[in-house]
């Protein structure tokens, strides 16, 4: 369990708003993608967090561009 927590801390995380800005889509579209299972996210209390890795996976499956 400790290793899992440490690996999560090493990832770069974005809020729904930040992910939307990076993808040039609205936060509601990001939330919809999460709810439909198209974009993986972690729920931190009331806030969804999306990792850079999952954003790149989402982009690879249908959106343009890549996050550096």
Secondary structure, 3 states (H helix, E strand, C coil): CHHHHHHHHCCCEEEHHHHHHHHCCCHHHHHHHHHCCCCCCEEECCEEEEEHHHHHHHHHCCCCCCCC
